[in-house]
Amino acid sequence: MIPDIYVHDGTLFRVLEEPEHARITMDVELPILEREEQLEPRVLVFEDVCGYRVSEGCLKGCPTLLDFKVVGTEGRRSWVRLDTNCGFREILCGAVQMLKPDAAV
């Protein structure tokens, strides 16, 4: 299941691909509440990953996250799109979790 995750004005710091576990982990900072400026460290964990696309231009620094949404399905998996200030990233996955850094997989 893919939950609604509010990411607007969050920051993407690092992406870890783990093909042997069909997992992608993203270290991010996300707003504590919608329309709130204060950010907290979080980890987005995409499970049962079968595809990952990055379509972003050049940028100095870390991408700013603008939106998180499901844009399609393929069988039991969903395409999740993360819009950023320099393009987008799409992940074909079966589930997504948002965790605190100390609770990450």
C-alpha positions as CSV (number, residue, x, y, z in Angstrom):
1,M,0.0,0.0,0.0
2,I,1.2,3.5,-0.8
3,P,0.4,6.1,1.9
4,D,0.0,9.8,1.3
5,I,3.2,11.5,2.3
6,Y,3.5,15.3,2.4
7,V,7.0,16.2,1.1
8,H,6.6,19.8,-0.2
9,D,9.8,21.8,0.5
10,G,11.6,18.8,1.9
11,T,15.2,18.0,0.9
12,L,16.6,14.8,-0.6
13,F,20.1,14.1,0.7
14,R,20.9,10.5,-0.3
15,V,19.5,7.5,-2.2
16,L,20.6,3.9,-1.5
17,E,19.7,1.2,-3.9
18,E,19.7,-2.3,-2.6
19,P,19.0,-4.6,-5.6
20,E,19.5,-7.8,-3.5
21,H,16.6,-6.7,-1.3
22,A,14.5,-5.0,-4.1
23,R,14.6,-1.8,-1.9
24,I,15.4,1.9,-2.3
25,T,16.0,4.0,0.7
26,M,16.0,7.8,0.6
27,D,17.5,10.0,3.4
28,V,15.3,13.1,3.5
29,E,14.2,16.0,5.6
30,L,10.4,16.5,5.5
31,P,8.0,19.0,7.0
32,I,6.7,18.1,10.4
33,L,3.2,19.2,9.4
34,E,1.6,20.3,6.1
35,R,2.5,23.9,5.3
36,E,5.0,24.0,8.2
37,E,8.5,25.2,7.5
38,Q,10.3,23.1,10.2
39,L,11.8,20.0,8.8
40,E,12.7,16.6,10.4
41,P,15.0,13.9,9.3
42,R,13.1,10.9,7.8
43,V,13.8,7.9,5.8
44,L,11.6,6.9,2.8
45,V,11.8,3.1,2.2
46,F,10.5,1.8,-1.1
47,E,10.0,-2.0,-0.9
48,D,9.4,-4.6,-3.7
49,V,11.1,-2.2,-6.2
50,C,11.1,-3.3,-9.8
51,G,12.0,0.1,-11.5
52,Y,13.6,3.4,-10.7
53,R,13.9,6.4,-13.1
54,V,15.6,9.7,-12.5
55,S,14.9,12.5,-14.9
56,E,16.6,15.6,-13.4
57,G,18.8,18.3,-14.8
58,C,21.9,19.7,-13.2
59,L,21.7,21.3,-9.8
60,K,24.1,22.6,-7.2
61,G,23.2,21.1,-3.9
62,C,20.4,18.7,-2.9
63,P,17.1,18.5,-4.7
64,T,14.1,20.1,-3.1
65,L,11.0,17.8,-3.0
66,L,7.8,19.3,-4.3
67,D,5.3,16.5,-4.6
68,F,4.8,12.8,-3.9
69,K,2.0,10.9,-5.8
70,V,1.0,7.6,-7.4
71,V,0.9,8.1,-11.1
72,G,0.1,4.6,-12.3
73,T,0.1,0.9,-11.6
74,E,1.6,-2.3,-13.1
75,G,0.1,-5.4,-11.6
76,R,0.5,-5.3,-7.8
77,R,3.0,-2.4,-7.9
78,S,2.5,1.3,-8.2
79,W,4.6,4.0,-9.9
80,V,5.4,6.6,-7.2
81,R,6.6,10.0,-8.6
82,L,8.7,12.4,-6.5
83,D,8.7,15.8,-8.2
84,T,11.7,17.9,-7.4
85,N,12.9,21.4,-8.2
86,C,15.1,20.0,-11.0
87,G,12.8,17.3,-12.5
88,F,11.4,14.0,-11.1
89,R,12.1,10.5,-9.9
90,E,9.8,7.6,-10.3
91,I,9.9,4.3,-8.4
92,L,7.8,1.2,-9.3
93,C,7.2,-0.5,-5.9
94,G,4.9,-2.5,-3.8
95,A,5.0,-0.5,-0.6
96,V,6.4,2.7,0.9
97,Q,7.2,3.5,4.5
98,M,8.2,6.7,6.2
99,L,10.5,6.1,9.2
100,K,12.5,8.0,11.7
101,P,16.3,7.5,11.0
102,D,16.8,5.4,14.1
103,A,14.0,3.0,13.0
104,A,15.2,2.6,9.4
105,V,15.8,-0.9,7.9
